[in-house]
Amino acid sequence: MTALVDGLLSRALNASSRRNMRTIDGGRPHLLYQSVIALACGQRIEEHDHPGEATVQVLRGRVRVTAGDDTTDVSTGQLLIVPDVRHSVIALEDAALLLTVAKRTIPTPANRVNPDLPGSYQRHHQRGRRRWPVNAPLP
C-alpha cells in the first residue's frame, strides 16, 4: 500500500488535475469497492453524494471533509464514517485516502435468505466451488 500511495501522490503532484486515483478492489459489478485517492495540497473533490455507506481513512497527509453542516479535519491514520449526505473533501496537505464504499442494494426479503449457510458452504466446497473468499472464516 505504501508503494501505491507513493506512486499515486507522485503522479498527482505532476498531473494538471493535481489528483490521481486507483480502484484497488471491487468496482461497478461489486457491492463493496475500495479506491486510493491522491490529492495535492489545496485540491478538492467537489460536493457530491455516493451510492451507499462509506468510510475515508487518511493514509497520508490531512484533509477536511464537509458533510452537510458538519466539517471535520482528518489526519494520517484516522478513519471517518462519511454520512449519507452531500459532502466534499479538500486536501489541507498533500494527501492520500482509502475510500471504502458499500453501495446501496435492495434488501433481500427474509424468506429468500438461506438459513443453512454453513451447510450450503460445505456442499459447494465439497463440489469444488468456492462460495466465499478463501480467507473468509467458515460461518
Residue, then its C-alpha position, 0 to 999 in steps of 0.5 A: m500500500t505504501a508503494l501505491v500511495d507513493g506512486l499515486l501522490s507522485r503522479a498527482l503532484n505532476a498531473s494538471s488535475r493535481r489528483n490521481m486515483r486507483t480502484i484497488d478492489g471491487g468496482r461497478p459489478h461489486l457491492l463493496y469497492q475500495s479506491v486510493i485517492a491522491l490529492a495535492c495540497g489545496q485540491r478538492i473533490e467537489e460536493h457530491d453524494h455516493p451510492g451507499e455507506a462509506t468510510v475515508q481513512v487518511l493514509r497520508g497527509r490531512v484533509r477536511v471533509t464537509a458533510g452537510d453542516d458538519t466539517t471535520d479535519v482528518s489526519t494520517g491514520q484516522l478513519l471517518i464514517v462519511p454520512d449519507v449526505r452531500h459532502s466534499v473533501i479538500a486536501l489541507e496537505d498533500a494527501a492520500l485516502l482509502l475510500t471504502v464504499a458499500k453501495r446501496t442494494i435492495p434488501t433481500p426479503a427474509n424468506r429468500v435468505n438461506p438459513d443453512l449457510p454453513g451447510s450450503y458452504q460445505r456442499h459447494h466446497q465439497r463440489g469444488r466451488r468456492r462460495w466465499p473468499v478463501n480467507a473468509p472464516l467458515p460461518 
